[in-house]
Amino acid sequence: MTIITPTEKTRVRRRPERAAYDLQTIHDILDEALVCHIGVATESGPRVIPTAIIRIGEHVYVHGSPNNQLLTALADGAPACITVTLVDSVVAGRSGFGMSMDYRSVMIFGTAEKIEDIDEKERLVAAFVEDIVPGHIVRPPKKKELAATVFLRFPISEASAKIRNHGVVDPEEDHALDVWAGVVPLKLVAGEPRNCADLKPGIPTPDYVMRYRRPSAK
Ligand SMILES: Cc1cc2nc3c(=O)[nH]c(=O)nc-3n(C[C@H](O)[C@H](O)[C@H](O)COP(=O)(O)OP(=O)(O)OC[C@H]3O[C@@H](n4cnc5c(N)ncnc54)[C@H](O)[C@@H]3O)c2cc1C
Protein backbone atom coordinates (compact mmCIF):
# COMPACT_ATOMS: atom_id res chain seq x y z
CA MET A 1 0.00 0.00 0.00
CA THR A 2 1.46 3.37 -1.04
CA ILE A 3 0.92 6.08 1.55
CA ILE A 4 1.24 9.78 0.80
CA THR A 5 3.12 11.43 3.63
CA PRO A 6 0.82 14.09 5.11
CA THR A 7 2.14 17.64 4.97
CA GLU A 8 1.38 20.60 7.25
CA LYS A 9 -1.50 21.34 4.85
CA THR A 10 -2.92 17.85 4.39
CA ARG A 11 -2.73 16.43 7.90
CA VAL A 12 -6.36 16.02 8.99
CA ARG A 13 -6.63 17.72 12.37
CA ARG A 14 -10.37 17.60 12.99
CA ARG A 15 -11.32 13.93 13.50
CA PRO A 16 -7.92 12.57 12.39
CA GLU A 17 -9.20 8.99 12.81
CA ARG A 18 -11.28 9.59 9.66
CA ALA A 19 -8.21 10.42 7.58
CA ALA A 20 -6.74 8.19 4.88
CA TYR A 21 -3.54 8.91 3.02
CA ASP A 22 -3.15 5.71 1.02
CA LEU A 23 -3.22 6.17 -2.72
CA GLN A 24 -5.65 3.29 -3.30
CA THR A 25 -8.35 4.89 -1.13
CA ILE A 26 -7.75 8.30 -2.72
CA HIS A 27 -7.83 6.81 -6.23
CA ASP A 28 -11.05 4.87 -5.55
CA ILE A 29 -12.84 8.04 -4.40
CA LEU A 30 -11.54 10.06 -7.35
CA ASP A 31 -12.55 7.31 -9.81
CA GLU A 32 -16.10 7.16 -8.51
CA ALA A 33 -16.61 10.92 -8.70
CA LEU A 34 -17.81 12.62 -11.86
CA VAL A 35 -17.22 16.10 -10.56
CA CYS A 36 -14.71 18.01 -8.46
CA HIS A 37 -14.69 21.53 -7.06
CA ILE A 38 -11.57 23.59 -7.65
CA GLY A 39 -10.94 26.54 -5.36
CA VAL A 40 -8.54 29.33 -6.30
CA ALA A 41 -7.71 32.70 -4.75
CA THR A 42 -8.10 35.24 -7.57
CA GLU A 43 -7.51 38.99 -7.63
CA SER A 44 -11.26 39.48 -7.34
CA GLY A 45 -11.57 37.11 -4.36
CA PRO A 46 -11.94 33.37 -3.83
CA ARG A 47 -13.58 31.39 -6.66
CA VAL A 48 -14.68 27.75 -6.80
CA ILE A 49 -15.73 25.93 -9.96
CA PRO A 50 -17.42 22.55 -10.23
CA THR A 51 -16.00 20.67 -13.19
CA ALA A 52 -15.50 17.17 -14.62
CA ILE A 53 -12.43 15.33 -13.34
CA ILE A 54 -10.62 12.17 -14.35
CA ARG A 55 -7.68 10.34 -12.82
CA ILE A 56 -4.94 8.67 -14.80
CA GLY A 57 -2.18 7.12 -12.72
CA GLU A 58 -1.10 9.58 -10.07
CA HIS A 59 -2.55 12.69 -11.73
CA VAL A 60 -5.99 14.21 -12.05
CA TYR A 61 -7.07 16.06 -15.18
CA VAL A 62 -9.59 18.80 -15.90
CA HIS A 63 -10.36 20.55 -19.15
CA GLY A 64 -12.37 23.42 -20.56
CA SER A 65 -12.53 26.49 -22.71
CA PRO A 66 -9.59 28.92 -22.88
CA ASN A 67 -12.21 31.58 -22.01
CA ASN A 68 -12.76 29.91 -18.64
CA GLN A 69 -11.30 32.47 -16.22
CA LEU A 70 -10.50 29.99 -13.53
CA LEU A 71 -8.79 27.51 -15.87
CA THR A 72 -6.71 30.40 -17.20
CA ALA A 73 -5.68 31.37 -13.67
CA LEU A 74 -4.80 27.74 -12.95
CA ALA A 75 -2.85 27.43 -16.20
CA ASP A 76 -0.91 30.54 -15.14
CA GLY A 77 0.16 28.73 -11.97
CA ALA A 78 -2.40 29.79 -9.36
CA PRO A 79 -2.28 27.33 -6.44
CA ALA A 80 -5.40 25.17 -6.36
CA CYS A 81 -7.37 23.21 -3.83
CA ILE A 82 -9.42 20.45 -5.47
CA THR A 83 -12.10 18.55 -3.60
CA VAL A 84 -14.22 15.55 -4.49
CA THR A 85 -17.17 14.49 -2.33
CA LEU A 86 -19.25 11.31 -2.31
CA VAL A 87 -22.21 11.26 0.08
CA ASP A 88 -22.93 7.66 1.09
CA SER A 89 -25.74 8.15 3.63
CA VAL A 90 -27.73 10.79 5.40
CA VAL A 91 -27.57 10.26 9.13
CA ALA A 92 -30.60 11.06 11.30
CA GLY A 93 -29.66 11.50 14.93
CA ARG A 94 -31.92 12.16 17.88
CA SER A 95 -31.04 15.85 18.05
CA GLY A 96 -30.13 18.59 15.59
CA PHE A 97 -26.48 18.10 16.37
CA GLY A 98 -26.79 14.35 15.74
CA MET A 99 -27.67 15.00 12.09
CA SER A 100 -24.81 14.12 9.79
CA MET A 101 -23.71 12.33 6.64
CA ASP A 102 -21.50 9.38 5.95
CA TYR A 103 -19.12 10.35 3.21
CA ARG A 104 -15.85 9.84 1.38
CA SER A 105 -13.97 12.91 0.28
CA VAL A 106 -10.58 13.85 -1.13
CA MET A 107 -8.70 17.12 -1.02
CA ILE A 108 -5.73 17.78 -3.31
CA PHE A 109 -3.43 20.78 -3.20
CA GLY A 110 -1.21 21.67 -6.13
CA THR A 111 -0.46 23.72 -9.19
CA ALA A 112 -1.45 22.77 -12.69
CA GLU A 113 0.67 21.68 -15.57
CA LYS A 114 -0.82 22.70 -18.93
CA ILE A 115 -0.89 19.92 -21.51
CA GLU A 116 0.31 21.23 -24.87
CA ASP A 117 1.05 17.99 -26.74
CA ILE A 118 -1.73 17.38 -29.26
CA ASP A 119 -1.46 13.56 -29.05
CA GLU A 120 -1.73 13.67 -25.27
CA LYS A 121 -4.76 15.96 -25.56
CA GLU A 122 -6.33 13.40 -27.91
CA ARG A 123 -5.68 10.59 -25.41
CA LEU A 124 -7.24 12.73 -22.68
CA VAL A 125 -10.39 13.30 -24.73
CA ALA A 126 -10.69 9.51 -25.04
CA ALA A 127 -10.12 9.15 -21.29
CA PHE A 128 -12.86 11.70 -20.48
CA VAL A 129 -15.25 9.83 -22.80
CA GLU A 130 -14.41 6.52 -21.12
CA ASP A 131 -14.80 8.00 -17.65
CA ILE A 132 -18.16 9.68 -18.30
CA VAL A 133 -19.75 6.85 -20.33
CA PRO A 134 -17.51 3.73 -20.28
CA GLY A 135 -17.55 1.86 -23.59
CA HIS A 136 -18.83 4.83 -25.62
CA ILE A 137 -17.30 5.06 -29.11
CA VAL A 138 -17.17 8.57 -30.55
CA ARG A 139 -15.72 10.25 -33.63
CA PRO A 140 -12.10 11.34 -33.19
CA PRO A 141 -11.58 14.94 -32.04
CA LYS A 142 -10.71 17.53 -34.69
CA LYS A 143 -7.36 19.31 -34.48
CA LYS A 144 -9.11 22.66 -34.03
CA GLU A 145 -11.23 21.24 -31.17
CA LEU A 146 -8.10 20.02 -29.44
CA ALA A 147 -6.35 23.34 -30.02
CA ALA A 148 -9.34 25.22 -28.58
CA THR A 149 -9.41 23.24 -25.32
CA VAL A 150 -7.26 23.74 -22.24
CA PHE A 151 -6.20 20.53 -20.47
CA LEU A 152 -4.61 20.76 -17.03
CA ARG A 153 -3.14 18.11 -14.83
CA PHE A 154 -2.37 18.07 -11.14
CA PRO A 155 -0.22 15.54 -9.29
CA ILE A 156 -1.92 13.55 -6.53
CA SER A 157 1.04 14.17 -4.26
CA GLU A 158 -0.23 16.56 -1.60
CA ALA A 159 -3.58 14.95 -0.87
CA SER A 160 -5.77 13.48 1.82
CA ALA A 161 -8.97 11.50 2.04
CA LYS A 162 -11.50 11.71 4.84
CA ILE A 163 -14.09 9.02 5.44
CA ARG A 164 -17.05 9.01 7.81
CA ASN A 165 -18.78 5.63 7.88
CA HIS A 166 -20.21 5.07 11.33
CA GLY A 167 -23.77 6.35 11.11
CA VAL A 168 -25.39 7.81 14.21
CA VAL A 169 -23.18 9.11 16.99
CA ASP A 170 -25.55 10.44 19.64
CA PRO A 171 -24.64 11.14 23.25
CA GLU A 172 -25.63 8.22 25.46
CA GLU A 173 -28.25 10.25 27.34
CA ASP A 174 -30.18 10.63 24.04
CA HIS A 175 -30.44 6.86 23.45
CA ALA A 176 -33.57 6.58 25.62
CA LEU A 177 -35.46 9.23 23.61
CA ASP A 178 -38.53 8.21 21.57
CA VAL A 179 -36.92 9.47 18.40
CA TRP A 180 -35.98 7.34 15.38
CA ALA A 181 -32.29 7.34 14.62
CA GLY A 182 -30.45 5.70 11.76
CA VAL A 183 -29.07 6.13 8.29
CA VAL A 184 -30.56 6.33 4.81
CA PRO A 185 -27.97 5.08 2.29
CA LEU A 186 -27.75 7.13 -0.88
CA LYS A 187 -26.53 6.01 -4.28
CA LEU A 188 -26.09 7.67 -7.64
CA VAL A 189 -28.45 5.57 -9.76
CA ALA A 190 -28.80 5.79 -13.54
CA GLY A 191 -32.26 6.56 -14.90
CA GLU A 192 -33.69 5.26 -18.16
CA PRO A 193 -31.60 6.46 -21.14
CA ARG A 194 -33.34 8.86 -23.57
CA ASN A 195 -32.36 9.12 -27.24
CA CYS A 196 -31.42 12.62 -28.35
CA ALA A 197 -34.10 14.25 -30.48
CA ASP A 198 -32.03 14.25 -33.69
CA LEU A 199 -30.61 10.72 -33.34
CA LYS A 200 -30.17 9.06 -36.73
CA PRO A 201 -32.97 6.50 -37.13
CA GLY A 202 -32.05 2.85 -36.58
CA ILE A 203 -29.34 3.38 -33.95
CA PRO A 204 -30.14 1.13 -31.00
CA THR A 205 -29.40 2.14 -27.41
CA PRO A 206 -26.13 0.41 -26.60
CA ASP A 207 -25.91 -2.16 -23.82
CA TYR A 208 -23.27 -0.15 -21.99
CA VAL A 209 -25.79 2.70 -21.77
CA MET A 210 -28.65 0.44 -20.63
CA ARG A 211 -26.38 -0.98 -17.91
CA TYR A 212 -24.79 2.36 -16.95
CA ARG A 213 -23.51 2.69 -13.41
CA ARG A 214 -20.71 4.46 -11.58
CA PRO A 215 -17.85 2.35 -10.16
CA SER A 216 -19.31 1.94 -6.63
CA ALA A 217 -22.65 0.53 -7.73
CA LYS A 218 -21.25 -2.83 -8.96
C1 LIG B 1 -20.42 15.54 2.78
C2 LIG B 1 -19.66 16.20 3.90
C3 LIG B 1 -20.35 16.89 4.88
C4 LIG B 1 -19.67 17.51 5.91
N1 LIG B 1 -20.37 18.23 6.83
C5 LIG B 1 -19.71 18.92 7.78
C6 LIG B 1 -20.39 19.80 8.68
O1 LIG B 1 -21.62 19.95 8.61
N2 LIG B 1 -19.67 20.46 9.61
C7 LIG B 1 -18.31 20.33 9.69
O2 LIG B 1 -17.69 20.97 10.55
N3 LIG B 1 -17.64 19.51 8.87
C8 LIG B 1 -18.30 18.82 7.92
N4 LIG B 1 -17.61 18.00 7.06
C9 LIG B 1 -16.17 17.79 7.31
C10 LIG B 1 -15.36 18.91 6.68
O3 LIG B 1 -15.08 18.56 5.33
C11 LIG B 1 -14.02 19.14 7.39
O4 LIG B 1 -13.26 17.96 7.40
C12 LIG B 1 -14.22 19.59 8.84
O5 LIG B 1 -15.13 20.66 8.89
C13 LIG B 1 -12.90 20.05 9.44
O6 LIG B 1 -12.46 21.23 8.79
P1 LIG B 1 -11.08 21.86 9.22
O7 LIG B 1 -10.80 23.01 8.30
O8 LIG B 1 -11.03 22.08 10.68
O9 LIG B 1 -10.12 20.63 8.82
P2 LIG B 1 -8.67 20.27 9.24
O10 LIG B 1 -8.67 18.93 9.84
O11 LIG B 1 -7.99 21.39 9.97
O12 LIG B 1 -8.03 20.20 7.78
C14 LIG B 1 -6.64 19.97 7.61
C15 LIG B 1 -6.43 19.22 6.34
O13 LIG B 1 -7.11 17.98 6.44
C16 LIG B 1 -7.59 17.60 5.17
N5 LIG B 1 -9.08 17.52 5.19
C17 LIG B 1 -9.94 18.18 5.99
N6 LIG B 1 -11.20 17.87 5.69
C18 LIG B 1 -11.14 17.00 4.65
C19 LIG B 1 -12.12 16.34 3.91
N7 LIG B 1 -13.44 16.47 4.16
N8 LIG B 1 -11.70 15.51 2.93
C20 LIG B 1 -10.39 15.34 2.64
N9 LIG B 1 -9.40 15.96 3.34
C21 LIG B 1 -9.78 16.77 4.32
C22 LIG B 1 -7.15 18.67 4.19
O14 LIG B 1 -5.92 18.32 3.62
C23 LIG B 1 -7.03 19.87 5.08
O15 LIG B 1 -6.19 20.86 4.54
C24 LIG B 1 -18.25 17.39 6.00
C25 LIG B 1 -17.57 16.70 5.02
C26 LIG B 1 -18.25 16.12 3.96
C27 LIG B 1 -17.46 15.40 2.91
The ligand as an ORCA input file, in Angstrom:
! r2SCAN-3c Opt
* xyz 0 1
  C     -20.416     15.540      2.780
  C     -19.662     16.203      3.899
  C     -20.349     16.888      4.878
  C     -19.666     17.507      5.909
  N     -20.371     18.232      6.835
  C     -19.709     18.920      7.778
  C     -20.391     19.800      8.676
  O     -21.621     19.951      8.608
  N     -19.674     20.464      9.613
  C     -18.314     20.333      9.693
  O     -17.694     20.974     10.553
  N     -17.639     19.515      8.873
  C     -18.299     18.815      7.915
  N     -17.609     17.996      7.060
  C     -16.169     17.790      7.305
  C     -15.355     18.908      6.676
  O     -15.077     18.559      5.327
  C     -14.018     19.139      7.388
  O     -13.264     17.959      7.399
  C     -14.216     19.592      8.835
  O     -15.127     20.664      8.894
  C     -12.897     20.050      9.438
  O     -12.459     21.235      8.792
  P     -11.076     21.860      9.217
  O     -10.799     23.013      8.305
  O     -11.032     22.075     10.682
  O     -10.117     20.634      8.819
  P      -8.672     20.269      9.236
  O      -8.670     18.925      9.835
  O      -7.994     21.386      9.972
  O      -8.035     20.199      7.779
  C      -6.636     19.973      7.609
  C      -6.429     19.223      6.338
  O      -7.108     17.977      6.437
  C      -7.593     17.599      5.168
  N      -9.076     17.525      5.186
  C      -9.936     18.181      5.985
  N     -11.205     17.869      5.693
  C     -11.135     17.002      4.653
  C     -12.117     16.338      3.907
  N     -13.435     16.471      4.163
  N     -11.702     15.514      2.927
  C     -10.386     15.337      2.644
  N      -9.398     15.957      3.342
  C      -9.783     16.770      4.321
  C      -7.148     18.671      4.189
  O      -5.915     18.316      3.618
  C      -7.025     19.870      5.081
  O      -6.187     20.858      4.537
  C     -18.255     17.393      6.003
  C     -17.566     16.695      5.017
  C     -18.250     16.119      3.963
  C     -17.461     15.403      2.906
*
